[in-house]
Amino acid sequence: MENEILLNSEMTESINIDKIKNKFQKLNIETPSWGYADSGTRFNVFKQDTSAKTIFDKIDDANQVNKYTGSAKSIALHIPWDDTDDWSSIKEYANEKGIELGAVNPNLFQDDDYKLGSLTHYDKNIRNKAISQIKESIDIMKKIDSKVLSLWLADGTNYPGQDDFIRRKRNLEESLKEIYDYMDEDMKILLEYKYFEPAFYHTDIHDWGMAMNLSKKLGEKAYTLVDLGHHPQGANIEQIVAILLDENELGGFHFNNKKYADDDLTTGSINPYEVFLIFNEIVNFEKENHEVEIDYMVDQSHNIKNKIEAMIQTVVEIQELYLKSLLVDRKSLKEAQLTGDIVLAEEILKSAFKTDVRKFLMNFRESIGAYAEPLIEFRKSGYLEKVKKDRKIND
């Protein structure tokens, strides 16, 4: 059957196939330019002879992921890693490939001046340097029609007494306000948070509460970004997502997975149920309230997997988990919750999670011009063999 979905339980209500297809037509999972280039741990970079060497290579690789999955239409950029003097040519090349230039991510963690902080630094001159650097990224956004500034700061301290918490907080707020005012009205800034690393005593945007507080102070163009790897063990990320949704402060995601800390593992490789539960909160909120604009972005640097194949794995996994969240019987779940039937409520969620959606997704991908089995077909394409030869020559 064209629209076949194998159901594990009669608890799932009748499925509106057209509604699900409409949801999937809108789904875009932005892949990161840095996810296609050589990267590594603090110990070593394991180079791959198929990895992207230029921004053009990165766009080519992102195009492959979109070609085979149908749901990865844009690429996030990192400045200065992707900087160029000719953005018009980059934009034109991306358009030819059917790829949009997406979120711009300024780099404020690879400059000796920022060792003790960037936007939070005690030295006004260094803060101004960081602000200017971010303004340059906003100027790039204007050139490429990007509407999203994605900001993560490595700012923090390693030892008690190293700096003053309150002074750093005020420096950060003042710096962000200047950046916010420089943005166009149709742009938005996503503030990312991280508990630790590279700062190990404190980080200046430590958790989602700090990020949300900053975004509320800045105004309607500012939101919180949730990176799935940036939480301590046991953190209930789906609860964080639900609260941010209700406060109208959820702006986007960086998808990855972790076993211990910020491992940057392939999404769903460790805990797919967590990702399903996160999507469940989003789908539930939209059904009960209104649709929200969320930027779904990947933040993974694959060091031992092939980078394109790992990105295809990621997008396919997100497609599956998102679809499963759409299959939750919302009416029955609400009734179970309001009657205190804990077991039934959990079983309704598990029924959707256990549903085999692969056949439906195979048919859906083919219906939009992508491939039923993205990874298998990509491996048959010979693309890696071709770029291995080309990029070795140009290395």
Buried (B, 14 or more C-beta within 10 A) or exposed (E): EEBBBEBBEEBBBEBEBEEBBEBBEEBBBBBBBBBBBBBEEEEEEEEBEBBBBBBBBBBBBBBBBBBBBBBBBBBBBBBEBBBBEEBEEBBEBBEEBEBBBBBBBBBBEEBEBBEBBBBBBEEEEBBBBBBEBBBBBBEBBEEBEBBBBBBBBBBBBEEEEEBEEEEBBEBBBBBBBBBBEBBEEEBBBBBBBBBBEEBEEBBBBBBBEBBBBBBBEBEEBBBBBBBBBBBEEEBEBBEBBBBBBEEBBBBBBBBBBBEEBBBBBBBBBBBBEBBBBBBBBBBBBBBEEEEEEBBBBBBBBBBEBBBBBBBBBBBBBBBBBBBBBBBBBBEBBBBBEEEEBEEBBEBBBBBBBEBEBBBBBBBBBBBEEBBBBBBEBBBEEEBBEEBBEBBEEEE
